[in-house]
């Protein structure tokens, strides 16, 4: 029986020493950190209108909080976060979508970039907090792919 207790105690100690996260978010490379990008054969003004429509409609259905010349900031979308100790933390992500004219063909082509900002909290009674280590470039890539798919340029 004592060897069973020792084995269990060792397992508990190793679990605690191993950290509280079951999976760490991957640290993106420098290109992913600046966002997901694509060139599109659509004039910039038309692309902005198309992006607004695509972002606000299903399947994305994101509210648009702010729109400035060539830039859209979406509202937050909640996601399940990482496991910490015994519970899954809550995350929310919003996106900045920037459209700029192509350098060589500014009236015919555009460049689109999607970046994300993600916050987390342990429980619904707490406020969401930002963290520089919390990056989800895969979510920005999924939004960009959805936009490109609905534009018909995938």
Secondary structure, 3 states (H helix, E strand, C coil): CHHHHHHHHHHHHHHHHCCCECCCCCCCCHHHHCCEEEEECCCHHHHHHHHHHHHHCCCCCCCEEEEECCEEEECCEEEEEEEECCEEEEEEEEEEEEEEECCCCCCCCEEEEEEEEEEEECCCCCCCEECCCCCCHHHHHHHHHHHHHHHCCC
